[in-house]
Amino acid sequence: MFRQLSNQLAAAAKTTDVPKAMAPTLRTDIYTAMDQTKSWLVGTAGQAGDGMSFGSVLATIQKHFPDTKIGLEHIGSAENEVQNIVCGVTNMILEMSKWEGMAGGMAMRTWSDALVEAYGRIPTGSRKQSVAKGIVSGISQKTDIALMTKEFTAKIQIISSLKSVCSRIYGAGSADARQAEAVLSSRLI
């Protein structure tokens, strides 16, 4: 009886897909995806909302999160494309933070700066507004917070970086920034 129970537990343990270590290419793929996203947002490698130029960034994200997709109903919408891509890269960083907390915190700071810099380089217009909404909703609403590290210091650094994106894009103290930060805070509690 004990042997049967032991065999059942061993079989169940073999079927779980929990990785024992961080994927060896995750760190380099994160920085590759950051560069790809930044040039895509600015418009030097395609343009958010054109319905096809996000493919290289999406392929990089799908190496680690194969279920990440942009549905047909979202293709051609700058806000939805940006939301999904920003969420995917952010999830990659949160995954890294689970294994290497401080490295994840530093990567999140770099990602936050890259997003704000790219947003600042987009010409004023309706596309810029759609990109802003996509960035903020990708961070505050779609990101999988469960992937985040449990290390206190790194977690605080990551949360601070994510919140700073909202205020740096919309302007510190603005109603949009406060709303986005509140949504993010409610998900973190």
Stockholm file with secondary structure:
# STOCKHOLM 1.0

chainA/1-189         MFRQLSNQLAAAAKTTDVPKAMAPTLRTDIYTAMDQTKSWLVGTAGQAGDGMSFGSVLATIQKHFPDTKIGLEHIGSAENEVQNIVCGVTNMILEMSKWEGMAGGMAMRTWSDALVEAYGRIPTGSRKQSVAKGIVSGISQKTDIALMTKEFTAKIQIISSLKSVCSRIYGAGSADARQAEAVLSSRLI
#=GR chainA/1-189 SS CHHHHHHHHHHHHHHCCCCSSCCTTHHHHHHHHHHHHHHHHHTSSSCTTSSSTTHHHHHHHHTTCTTCCCCTTTTTCHHHHHHHHHHHHHHHHHHHHHHSHHHHHHHHHHHHHHHHHHHHHSCSSHHHHHHHHHHHHIIIIISCGGGSCCCHHHHHHHHHHHHHHHHHHHCTTCHHHHHHHHHHHHHHC
#=GC SS_cons         CHHHHHHHHHHHHHHCCCCSSCCTTHHHHHHHHHHHHHHHHHTSSSCTTSSSTTHHHHHHHHTTCTTCCCCTTTTTCHHHHHHHHHHHHHHHHHHHHHHSHHHHHHHHHHHHHHHHHHHHHSCSSHHHHHHHHHHHHIIIIISCGGGSCCCHHHHHHHHHHHHHHHHHHHCTTCHHHHHHHHHHHHHHC
//
